[in-house]
Amino acid sequence: MSSSDTVPATGLSTGLSLRAVGAGLLAALVGYASSVAVVIHGLTAVGASTEQVVSGLVLLGFAMGLTAMGLSLHRRKPISIAWTTPGMALLAATGAVEGGFPAAVGAFMATGVLIVLAGLWSPLGRWIAAIPKPLANGMLAGILLKLCLAPFLAVSQAPGMALLVLATWAVVGRVARLYAVPAAVAVALGAMALDSSGGLAGGAVLSGALWPGVTFVQPVFTWEAMVGIALPLFVVTMASQNIPGLAVLATYNYAPPTRPIFLATGAASALTALGGAPTINLAAITAALCASPDADPNPARRWQAAFVGGIGYILFAGLAGVTAVMVPRSPPILIEAVAGLALVGAFGAALLGAVQVEANRTAALVTMLVTASGLSVAGVGSAFWGLLLGGAVHLLHWRPSVSQPAK
């Protein structure tokens, strides 16, 4: 690495990596913009008012940001935190429960407590470490495949904007590869701002949405909300976010202890639920952005990407009011397209790791295909079922090593 790629350390003992800073900011943008509409829809479905949605987004930004900053700085590993997108889809499908949004808030608090209890149960970390590397790579490739297709799917949905983003990425990448994705992000944001839906920004300013606040919600604990929201939300968060998130980190040879992660995310979720914020957890897609060599060739410095990503989430918290008005009406396919371009390298590496060893190839491909299929059973997403079915094929095809001497 050239000396121009770093600046002197200022409290970050290994020096600040400019590549990690760029990857972290991109991860925050991708994680926030690509799925915030799902969060808004989920909160609205369980009865949140506009003010409560804004409050939830503010607290989510701070919870994700501070937790990611603290864990990555303390552990010196790229531990990225996100909201539970599958969980928000679950809320949207569940709808309002008896007791309204206060009952949903009680369920959010209970989910946080359950995650804390999971952190106190140590076998989970050992189970994650036991996942064969080809299967973990297959799961990651399946997660990334749909997003890596987004740049080309965007051509049919928003041809002018999508082609401009693709052309920017290709041309800038030919001259300076490191700046290809940031340039594409700038073009995508500019295109969204010039879109007719961008005119809503003025109304947001006039209504005071640029000054978001936090609204306290008195939690109500009902049996219906515990069974209908808390337990399914906990299962979905663990199976579709935390387990895949740990597996993604494992593909890049990071094995952070699960206890501090679950204790921190669970406690933060329980606390911020009082302001209408749902659960936070380990990231999967943005974890690949921060943990891959694209963030920094030196694995010991990639934690800075997750740290900067946390700062980005806090900055986005200040835009919660505008976000609640504008994002649901903006074309998210453009941000997904940029994310896909940024993750092409990570997808290629994961695919290679999945199929490189012939003996594990079939199981790894099953894992990838099931994960990419979007299969959802009982509210649990495809990443979990991909690992489960791929693991079953792996065990079915497993043969004892012939290199061991006979006894």
Salt bridges, closest charged atoms under 4 A:
ASP294 OD1 - ARG177 NH1 3.94
ASP296 OD2 - ARG301 NE 3.38
